[in-house]
Amino acid sequence: MQDKQYVALEAVRERVAAQPFTQLLGAEVSAVSESSCELTLPMRPELTQQYGFAHGGVISYLADNAATIAGAMALQAPAVTSEFKINYLRPGIGERLIARAECLHAGRSQAVCRCEVYTVTEGEEKLCAAAQATIALLPKPLT
């Protein structure tokens, strides 16, 4: 019998891998739990801005997607971001980025999540951004 977390990780990986923007960036889901998510992204020159740092939009994407997945896991349903705030703390310089999100609170229709984004160089992690998001259930389609 397969481990429940392994099944959830594979299902989330498939869903996220189907996103065209995720494919463009090359991000991957590296871990999920009942209320958390970790995304990783190998850095490459096309993802930087004019000073050689990871582009703020790339860092923001990671924080937003990780928080949305964490919220959806906690809500146990498809969800989207309804509010998002990020603080950039230091330049995103390194070999890869890691976004770790966790759900702080989940209600019936929304969840509040936080996410920290780290740069990784030679195995050393440094915090480069902190974000908070409100994640809302997707409305049921009208029939």
N, C-alpha and C positions, 0 to 999 in steps of 0.2 A: 504494500500500500504506500502511495506517495505521501511525503510530508506535506501538510497543509500550507506551510509557508513557501515551499518549493513550487507548489501548484499556483499560488497567488503570484509569486515572483514571475513565473513563466507567462501567466495571463497578462500581467501588467506590462512585461517586456514586449509582448506581441502588440498590445494596444498602442504603446508609446512608439514602438518601431514603425507603426503604420502612419505616423504623423509625418507629412512631407518636410516640415521645418526641422524636425528632429533628425530626419535622414540627412538633410543638408548640413546640419551642424556636426553630426556624428556622436550625439549623446547616447548614453545607455543607462538603463536602470540597473543598479548594482545591488540594491537591497530594498525590501519592503517588509512591513509588519502590519499589524492591525490598525496602526495609527501613525506610521512613519514611512519615509521614502528616502533613498539615496540615489542621486544621479551623478554620473561621472562623464567628463568630456576631455579627451586628449586635446591639448592646445596645438594649434598650427598657425602659420602666419596669416591666413585668410580670416582668422577670428580676432585679429588685433585692430587697434585703432592707430592713429598716426604716431604715437609715442612707443608703440610696441607692446602695450598692455592689452589684456583681454578687453574687448569692446564691452562697454556697459550693457549693451543690449544682449550680449551673450550671457553675461553674469545674471542679468535680470531674467532671461529665459529660464536658466537653470533653477533659480529660486522660485519662480512662478510655477513651473511644471512640477518641481519636487513638492511644493506646498499643496498644489492641487491634487496630486496623487495621494499625499498623506491625508488630506481632507476626505477624498473619495473613499479611501480605505476605512477611515473612521465612520463615515456616513453609510458605508456599505452600498453605495449607489454611484452612478455616473454623476459627475459634478464639474463645475467650471469656477473660475476665479471671478468674484464680484467686486473685490477691492484688493489693492496691493500697494505696499510701501516698501522701499528699499533704501538702505544707507550703504554707500560705498565707503569702506574703511581704509583700504590700501590698494595700490595697483595690483591687478591680476597678472602677475608675472610667474611663470612656472611651466612645468611639463604638462600638467592637467589641472582641471578644476573639479571639485567635489561639492555637491549641494546636499546638505542633510536637513530634512524637514520633519517636523513632528506636529501632530495635532494637539493643541492646548485645551480645546473644548469642542465637543460636537453636540449639537442640539438635534432637533427633528429635521430642520431644513438647511442648516448651515453649520460650518465649522470654522474655527479660528486656528490658524497654523502659523508657525514661525519656521524660518529657514536660515541656516548659516552656510555661506559659500566660502570654501577654502581653496587656496592655491597650493599645489604640491610641487616641491622641487627636491630631488634626491631623497624622497621619502618624508621630508619635513613638511608639515601642514602649517599654513598661516591663514588666519581669518582675513578675508578681503571684503565681505559684505554680509549684512544682516537684513532680513526682510520679515514682514508679517503680512498675512493675507487672510481675507475672508473667502471661504469656499462655499458655494451654494449648489444645492441639488439642481440638476437639469430638470426643467419642467416636463411633465408628461405631455406627449404630443396630443393635440386635439384630434378627436376622431369623428 
